[in-house]
């Protein structure tokens, strides 16, 4: 049984959504388990629409500290709270 790299994604704009989609649906060996965005409603909407079952975290610090996140993709335009 192959194990998937568990990813967290900071930023759910166009680029973040593209990375989430590719890492969840196309790339073998990865699984998006956590997302966050400055707009938490947007983050939750992306999780629902892409049907990925990821946890939505309050901010990037919480996402990075999550025990199930093994790697993080930062897909935001600048400093994130």
N, CA, C and O atoms as a MOPAC input file, in Angstrom:
PM7 MOZYME 1SCF
protein

 N      0.82600 1    -1.17400 1     0.00000 1
 C      0.00000 1     0.00000 1     0.00000 1
 C      0.87800 1     1.24700 1     0.00000 1
 O      1.73900 1     1.41100 1     0.86400 1
 N      0.65100 1     2.12600 1    -0.97900 1
 C      1.41700 1     3.35800 1    -1.06600 1
 C      0.81100 1     4.40500 1    -0.15000 1
 O     -0.40800 1     4.48100 1     0.00900 1
 N      1.67300 1     5.20500 1     0.44800 1
 C      1.20800 1     6.27100 1     1.32300 1
 C      1.21400 1     7.58700 1     0.55500 1
 O      2.09500 1     7.83200 1    -0.26900 1
 N      0.24100 1     8.41400 1     0.82700 1
 C      0.15100 1     9.72000 1     0.18400 1
 C      0.77100 1    10.78400 1     1.07600 1
 O      0.64800 1    10.73500 1     2.30000 1
 N      1.44200 1    11.75100 1     0.44400 1
 C      1.96100 1    12.90700 1     1.15700 1
 C      0.77700 1    13.79500 1     1.48800 1
 O      0.03200 1    14.19400 1     0.59300 1
 N      0.59500 1    14.10700 1     2.75800 1
 C     -0.55300 1    14.89100 1     3.21600 1
 C     -0.21100 1    16.37300 1     3.17400 1
 O      0.68000 1    16.84500 1     3.88000 1
 N     -0.94400 1    17.09800 1     2.32500 1
 C     -0.64700 1    18.49600 1     2.05200 1
 C     -1.63400 1    19.44400 1     2.70100 1
 O     -2.81300 1    19.13600 1     2.87400 1
 N     -1.10800 1    20.61900 1     3.05700 1
 C     -1.92300 1    21.74700 1     3.45200 1
 C     -1.71700 1    22.84300 1     2.41800 1
 O     -0.61000 1    23.01100 1     1.90800 1
 N     -2.77300 1    23.59200 1     2.10200 1
 C     -2.68100 1    24.65600 1     1.11000 1
 C     -3.14500 1    25.96100 1     1.74500 1
 O     -4.25100 1    26.04800 1     2.27900 1
 N     -2.28500 1    26.97500 1     1.67800 1
 C     -2.60800 1    28.31400 1     2.16100 1
 C     -2.94100 1    29.15900 1     0.94800 1
 O     -2.08500 1    29.41300 1     0.10100 1
 N     -4.19400 1    29.59200 1     0.87100 1
 C     -4.66200 1    30.40000 1    -0.25300 1
 C     -5.54800 1    29.58400 1    -1.16800 1
 O     -5.12200 1    28.56300 1    -1.70800 1
 N     -6.79200 1    30.03500 1    -1.34700 1
 C     -7.72700 1    29.29500 1    -2.19300 1
 C     -8.26000 1    30.15500 1    -3.33200 1
 O     -9.39500 1    29.98400 1    -3.77700 1
 N     -7.43000 1    31.07800 1    -3.79200 1
 C     -7.76300 1    31.82900 1    -5.00200 1
 C     -7.55500 1    30.93300 1    -6.21100 1
 O     -7.49500 1    29.71100 1    -6.07600 1
 N     -7.44700 1    31.52700 1    -7.38300 1
 C     -7.33400 1    30.75100 1    -8.62200 1
 C     -6.13800 1    29.79900 1    -8.61200 1
 O     -6.27700 1    28.63300 1    -8.98000 1
 N     -4.97500 1    30.27700 1    -8.19700 1
 C     -3.77100 1    29.43400 1    -8.17700 1
 C     -3.89900 1    28.33800 1    -7.12100 1
 O     -3.57400 1    27.18000 1    -7.38000 1
 N     -4.37100 1    28.70600 1    -5.93500 1
 C     -4.56500 1    27.71800 1    -4.87600 1
 C     -5.53800 1    26.63500 1    -5.28900 1
 O     -5.29300 1    25.45100 1    -5.05700 1
 N     -6.64900 1    27.03900 1    -5.90500 1
 C     -7.63500 1    26.05900 1    -6.36500 1
 C     -7.04100 1    25.12300 1    -7.40700 1
 O     -7.30700 1    23.92100 1    -7.39300 1
 N     -6.23800 1    25.67400 1    -8.30700 1
 C     -5.60200 1    24.83300 1    -9.32300 1
 C     -4.67900 1    23.81300 1    -8.67000 1
 O     -4.69400 1    22.63800 1    -9.03700 1
 N     -3.87500 1    24.25400 1    -7.70300 1
 C     -2.97700 1    23.32400 1    -7.01100 1
 C     -3.76900 1    22.28500 1    -6.21500 1
 O     -3.42200 1    21.10400 1    -6.21800 1
 N     -4.82700 1    22.72100 1    -5.53800 1
 C     -5.64700 1    21.78000 1    -4.77600 1
 C     -6.24200 1    20.72900 1    -5.70600 1
 O     -6.20800 1    19.53500 1    -5.41000 1
 N     -6.78100 1    21.17600 1    -6.82000 1
 C     -7.38600 1    20.25300 1    -7.79600 1
 C     -6.33900 1    19.24900 1    -8.31100 1
 O     -6.58200 1    18.04300 1    -8.33400 1
 N     -5.19700 1    19.75700 1    -8.71500 1
 C     -4.16000 1    18.86500 1    -9.27100 1
 C     -3.64000 1    17.88600 1    -8.22500 1
 O     -3.46600 1    16.70200 1    -8.51100 1
 N     -3.39300 1    18.38200 1    -7.01000 1
 C     -2.84900 1    17.51400 1    -5.95600 1
 C     -3.87600 1    16.50700 1    -5.45500 1
 O     -3.50900 1    15.44200 1    -4.95800 1
 N     -5.14800 1    16.83200 1    -5.58100 1
 C     -6.20000 1    15.93400 1    -5.10000 1
 C     -6.69000 1    14.96100 1    -6.15900 1
 O     -7.00600 1    13.81000 1    -5.86000 1
 N     -6.75100 1    15.42800 1    -7.39400 1
 C     -7.41100 1    14.65500 1    -8.44000 1
 C     -6.47100 1    14.05500 1    -9.48500 1
 O     -6.80700 1    13.05300 1   -10.11700 1
 N     -5.29700 1    14.66100 1    -9.67100 1
 C     -4.42200 1    14.24500 1   -10.76000 1
 C     -3.11700 1    13.61600 1   -10.27400 1
 O     -2.73000 1    12.53900 1   -10.72700 1
 N     -2.45900 1    14.28600 1    -9.36600 1
 C     -1.14800 1    13.85200 1    -8.89100 1
 C     -1.26900 1    12.61500 1    -8.00600 1
 O     -1.97500 1    12.63200 1    -6.99800 1
 N     -0.59600 1    11.57100 1    -8.37900 1
 C     -0.61200 1    10.34400 1    -7.59600 1
 C      0.36400 1    10.50000 1    -6.42500 1
 O      1.48900 1    10.96900 1    -6.60200 1
 N     -0.07200 1    10.10800 1    -5.25200 1
 C      0.81400 1    10.13500 1    -4.09500 1
 C      0.68400 1    11.37800 1    -3.24100 1
 O      1.52700 1    11.62800 1    -2.38000 1
 N     -0.36500 1    12.16500 1    -3.46400 1
 C     -0.58800 1    13.32500 1    -2.60200 1
 C     -2.06200 1    13.42000 1    -2.24900 1
 O     -2.92900 1    12.94600 1    -2.98300 1
 N     -2.32100 1    14.04000 1    -1.11500 1
 C     -3.68700 1    14.22500 1    -0.63600 1
 C     -3.75200 1    15.55700 1     0.09900 1
 O     -2.97900 1    15.79400 1     1.02800 1
 N     -4.67200 1    16.42700 1    -0.31200 1
 C     -4.86200 1    17.69700 1     0.38500 1
 C     -5.75000 1    17.43100 1     1.59300 1
 O     -6.90800 1    17.03900 1     1.45500 1
 N     -5.18800 1    17.64800 1     2.78200 1
 C     -5.91400 1    17.36100 1     4.02100 1
 C     -6.28700 1    18.62200 1     4.78300 1
 O     -7.05700 1    18.56200 1     5.74100 1
 N     -5.74300 1    19.77800 1     4.36200 1
 C     -5.98100 1    21.02200 1     5.08500 1
 C     -5.88100 1    22.20900 1     4.14100 1
 O     -5.02500 1    22.24400 1     3.25700 1
 N     -6.76700 1    23.18400 1     4.33700 1
 C     -6.70800 1    24.42300 1     3.56700 1
 C     -7.02200 1    25.60000 1     4.48300 1
 O     -7.66600 1    25.44300 1     5.52000 1
 N     -6.56100 1    26.77000 1     4.08700 1
 C     -6.93600 1    27.99900 1     4.75700 1
 C     -6.86400 1    29.13500 1     3.76400 1
 O     -6.20700 1    29.04300 1     2.72700 1
 N     -7.54700 1    30.20000 1     4.10100 1
 C     -7.56100 1    31.40100 1     3.27900 1
 C     -7.96400 1    32.54600 1     4.19300 1
 O     -8.61300 1    32.32000 1     5.21500 1
 N     -7.59200 1    33.76400 1     3.84400 1
 C     -8.01600 1    34.90600 1     4.63600 1
 C     -9.54800 1    34.99500 1     4.65500 1
 O    -10.13700 1    35.53100 1     5.59300 1
 N    -10.17500 1    34.46400 1     3.61100 1
 C    -11.63000 1    34.36400 1     3.51400 1
 C    -12.01000 1    32.90400 1     3.79000 1
 O    -11.97100 1    32.06600 1     2.88900 1
 N    -12.37400 1    32.61000 1     5.02900 1
 C    -12.66200 1    31.22900 1     5.41200 1
 C    -13.87600 1    30.65200 1     4.69500 1
 O    -13.94300 1    29.44600 1     4.46200 1
 N    -14.83800 1    31.50700 1     4.34400 1
 C    -15.99400 1    31.02500 1     3.58100 1
 C    -15.55400 1    30.52600 1     2.20900 1
 O    -16.05600 1    29.51400 1     1.71900 1
 N    -14.61800 1    31.23800 1     1.59500 1
 C    -14.06700 1    30.82100 1     0.29800 1
 C    -13.35500 1    29.47600 1     0.43500 1
 O    -13.52000 1    28.59500 1    -0.40900 1
 N    -12.56800 1    29.31900 1     1.49400 1
 C    -11.85600 1    28.05600 1     1.70800 1
 C    -12.83800 1    26.89800 1     1.85400 1
 O    -12.64100 1    25.83600 1     1.26400 1
 N    -13.89200 1    27.10200 1     2.63800 1
 C    -14.88800 1    26.04800 1     2.83600 1
 C    -15.61200 1    25.73100 1     1.53000 1
 O    -15.91300 1    24.57100 1     1.25000 1
 N    -15.88900 1    26.75500 1     0.73700 1
 C    -16.55900 1    26.55100 1    -0.55300 1
 C    -15.70100 1    25.70000 1    -1.48900 1
 O    -16.21000 1    24.79800 1    -2.15400 1
 N    -14.40700 1    25.98600 1    -1.53800 1
 C    -13.49100 1    25.21900 1    -2.39300 1
 C    -13.44900 1    23.76000 1    -1.95200 1
 O    -13.48300 1    22.85800 1    -2.79000 1
 N    -13.37800 1    23.52300 1    -0.64900 1
 C    -13.36300 1    22.14800 1    -0.13500 1
 C    -14.63800 1    21.41200 1    -0.55100 1
 O    -14.58600 1    20.25800 1    -0.97500 1
 N    -15.77800 1    22.08900 1    -0.42700 1
 C    -17.06000 1    21.46700 1    -0.82000 1
 C    -17.12200 1    21.20300 1    -2.31800 1
 O    -17.45800 1    20.10200 1    -2.75500 1
 N    -16.79200 1    22.23500 1    -3.10300 1
 C    -16.91200 1    22.10500 1    -4.55900 1
 C    -15.97900 1    21.05400 1    -5.14000 1
 O    -16.34000 1    20.35300 1    -6.08500 1
 N    -14.78700 1    20.94200 1    -4.57900 1
 C    -13.83800 1    19.94900 1    -5.08400 1
 C    -14.01800 1    18.59100 1    -4.40100 1
 O    -13.37900 1    17.61100 1    -4.78200 1
 N    -14.88300 1    18.54100 1    -3.40100 1
 C    -15.21000 1    17.30200 1    -2.70600 1
 C    -13.95600 1    16.57700 1    -2.22500 1
 O    -13.74500 1    15.40000 1    -2.51900 1
 N    -13.12400 1    17.31700 1    -1.47300 1
 C    -11.86200 1    16.72900 1    -1.03800 1
 C    -11.84000 1    16.34100 1     0.43500 1
 O    -10.93200 1    15.63500 1     0.87200 1
 N    -12.82500 1    16.79100 1     1.20500 1
 C    -12.89000 1    16.38900 1     2.61000 1
 C    -11.77000 1    16.93800 1     3.47100 1
 O    -11.47800 1    16.37700 1     4.52600 1
 N    -11.13800 1    18.01900 1     3.04900 1
 C    -10.05100 1    18.61400 1     3.82300 1
 C    -10.60600 1    19.45200 1     4.97100 1
 O    -11.73100 1    19.94500 1     4.90700 1
 N     -9.81700 1    19.60200 1     5.99800 1
 C    -10.15100 1    20.45900 1     7.13600 1
 C     -9.82900 1    21.90700 1     6.76700 1
 O     -8.80000 1    22.17800 1     6.14900 1
 N    -10.70600 1    22.83200 1     7.14600 1
 C    -10.46200 1    24.26100 1     6.93800 1
 C     -9.93900 1    24.83000 1     8.25400 1
 O    -10.59800 1    24.72400 1     9.28900 1
 N     -8.75700 1    25.43100 1     8.20900 1
 C     -8.13500 1    25.99300 1     9.40000 1
 C     -8.28800 1    27.50400 1     9.44100 1
 O     -8.41400 1    28.15600 1     8.40500 1
 N     -8.27500 1    28.05200 1    10.65000 1
 C     -8.51000 1    29.48400 1    10.87200 1
 C     -7.43100 1    30.36000 1    10.24900 1
 O     -7.71100 1    31.48000 1     9.82100 1
 N     -6.20400 1    29.86000 1    10.19600 1
 C     -5.10600 1    30.63500 1     9.61200 1
 C     -3.94000 1    29.71100 1     9.25200 1
 O     -3.95700 1    28.51400 1     9.53900 1
 N     -2.94100 1    30.30000 1     8.62300 1
 C     -1.78700 1    29.52600 1     8.19100 1
 C     -1.00500 1    28.90800 1     9.33200 1
 O     -0.46900 1    27.80800 1     9.19700 1
 N     -0.93400 1    29.60700 1    10.45700 1
 C     -0.19900 1    29.07500 1    11.61200 1
 C     -0.84500 1    27.78100 1    12.11900 1
 O     -0.15700 1    26.80300 1    12.40800 1
 N     -2.16900 1    27.79300 1    12.21900 1
 C     -2.88200 1    26.59200 1    12.67400 1
 C     -2.71500 1    25.45400 1    11.67500 1
 O     -2.53800 1    24.30100 1    12.06900 1
 N     -2.77100 1    25.77400 1    10.38100 1
 C     -2.60600 1    24.74600 1     9.34800 1
 C     -1.21500 1    24.12300 1     9.44300 1
 O     -1.07800 1    22.90000 1     9.41400 1
 N     -0.20200 1    24.94900 1     9.55300 1
 C      1.18100 1    24.44000 1     9.62800 1
 C      1.37400 1    23.57100 1    10.86400 1
 O      2.10900 1    22.58400 1    10.82200 1
 N      0.71900 1    23.93300 1    11.96000 1
 C      0.86500 1    23.18500 1    13.21400 1
 C      0.03600 1    21.90600 1    13.25600 1
 O      0.21300 1    21.08600 1    14.15800 1
 N     -0.86200 1    21.72600 1    12.29700 1
 C     -1.73200 1    20.54800 1    12.30300 1
 C     -0.90800 1    19.26500 1    12.21400 1
 O     -0.01600 1    19.16500 1    11.37100 1
 N     -1.19000 1    18.29400 1    13.06000 1
 C     -0.36800 1    17.08100 1    13.10300 1
 C     -0.43300 1    16.22100 1    11.84700 1
 O      0.49400 1    15.45600 1    11.58200 1
 N     -1.50900 1    16.32700 1    11.07100 1
 C     -1.61600 1    15.48700 1     9.87600 1
 C     -1.04400 1    16.13700 1     8.62800 1
 O     -1.01500 1    15.50100 1     7.57400 1
 N     -0.59100 1    17.37700 1     8.71000 1
 C     -0.02100 1    18.07700 1     7.54900 1
 C      1.48200 1    17.79900 1     7.49200 1
 O      2.21700 1    18.08600 1     8.43700 1
 N      1.92000 1    17.23400 1     6.36300 1
 C      3.33200 1    16.88900 1     6.19100 1
 C      4.09400 1    17.89600 1     5.33200 1
 O      5.31500 1    18.01100 1     5.44400 1
 N      3.37900 1    18.62000 1     4.47800 1
 C      3.99800 1    19.63000 1     3.61500 1
 C      2.95400 1    20.70200 1     3.33700 1
 O      1.75200 1    20.43800 1     3.36200 1
 N      3.43400 1    21.92700 1     3.06800 1
 C      2.52800 1    23.05800 1     2.86700 1
 C      2.83900 1    23.75300 1     1.55000 1
 O      3.99900 1    24.01600 1     1.23000 1
 N      1.77900 1    24.04800 1     0.78300 1
 C      1.89000 1    24.86400 1    -0.42200 1
 C      1.35600 1    26.24800 1    -0.07900 1
 O      0.21500 1    26.38200 1     0.36300 1
 N      2.16600 1    27.26900 1    -0.27800 1
 C      1.72200 1    28.64600 1    -0.03000 1
 C      1.32700 1    29.24700 1    -1.37200 1
 O      2.16700 1    29.45900 1    -2.24600 1
 N      0.04200 1    29.51400 1    -1.51800 1
 C     -0.51400 1    29.99700 1    -2.78600 1
 C     -1.20700 1    31.34100 1    -2.57600 1
 O     -2.25800 1    31.60400 1    -3.16100 1
 N     -0.61800 1    32.17900 1    -1.74600 1
 C     -1.18500 1    33.50200 1    -1.49500 1
 C     -0.24400 1    34.55000 1    -2.07100 1
 O      0.92300 1    34.27600 1    -2.35200 1
 N     -0.77700 1    35.75600 1    -2.24100 1
 C     -0.00800 1    36.82200 1    -2.89000 1
 C      0.98500 1    37.52600 1    -1.98600 1
 O      1.84800 1    38.24800 1    -2.48400 1
 N      0.89900 1    37.35000 1    -0.72500 1
 C      1.80600 1    38.05800 1     0.17000 1
 C      1.65600 1    37.53400 1     1.57200 1
 O      1.16900 1    36.42500 1     1.78900 1
 N      2.07800 1    38.33800 1     2.52300 1
 C      1.95700 1    37.89300 1     3.91600 1
 C      0.51100 1    37.53800 1     4.24300 1
 O     -0.41400 1    38.28500 1     3.92500 1
 N      0.33500 1    36.40300 1     4.87300 1
 C     -0.99200 1    35.95200 1     5.28400 1
 C     -1.05900 1    35.95800 1     6.80000 1
 O     -0.08900 1    35.59800 1     7.46800 1
 N     -2.20600 1    36.36700 1     7.35300 1
 C     -2.32200 1    36.38000 1     8.82200 1
 C     -2.26000 1    34.99200 1     9.40800 1
 O     -2.34200 1    34.83100 1    10.62500 1

